[in-house]
Each structure stands twice: as C-alpha cells, then as structure tokens.
Amino acid sequence: MSESKDVTVPKGAKKPADRKPKAEKPAVETVDDGLRFTHKGFSVTVANDVFDDFELLRDIGAIDHKGQLSRAPGILERVLGDSQFDLVMDGLRDPETGRVTHQVALDYIQALFEAIAPNS
C-alpha cells in the first residue's frame, strides 16, 4: 500500500478549472413588453423592438468588426434606457473602488446579448 503524503498548496495557487464553482447562468423570460433578463442578482427588461434601430446596429458592428469597445456603454444604455442602465452600473460597481471595470461590464453585455439575441 502507498503512504499518504501531506501536500501544502502554495498561497495564491490556481485551482484547476474543473474544480471551480459553476458560473451563474442568466435567466430570460418573456414578458408583455419584451424579455426580462436576470443576471448578477438583478433584472432588466429589453423591449421587443430594441434591434429595430439602425444606429444601434452600426455601433454593434463597430465593436464586432473594428474592435471599437468605446461604443459599448452607449450600446448598453440604448438597449436598456437610462434608468435600467444606471441599475446595471450600480449592480456591477466594485464596492471597494466605486468603479465598473471594463471586463465586468463587457462580460455582462455579452451575457445579455447571448440571452436576448442568441442567433446574432
């Protein structure tokens, strides 16, 4: 029989990916005026006709094809409207720094778009 050895894991060592907790999966439900998207502990409603906006499509294309990530805040604000945009920013804000990092915001936008427009 083999002997068991005590193993000391160094502080800050990365865990194997297969042992990480599963990420929260966003929820989407149909409501009268659009789709309700729930993620990160809060919900927003996206109107059914949100993509019937030529300028919005131009800005999305600028991100997809030209890498112009500076258009992301405006896209999110147009998709959600002012009050829901503020709700999302407050929900994503780091309590220690008071900032919404670009990575956290872009991850949220990606999850939102994958949920409300999965074929785009």
JOQUI-V545566 format. One record per run of one state. SS is the DSSP state (a for helix, b for strand, c for the rest). FROM is the first residue (numbers start at 1). TO is the last residue. If there is no record, write none. Layout:
ss=(SS SS)
from=(FROM FROM)
to=(TO TO)
//
This chain:
ss=(c a c b c b c b c a c a c a c a c)
from=(1 17 20 27 32 34 40 42 48 54 67 69 81 82 93 102 117)
to=(16 19 26 31 33 39 41 47 53 66 68 80 81 92 101 116 120)
//
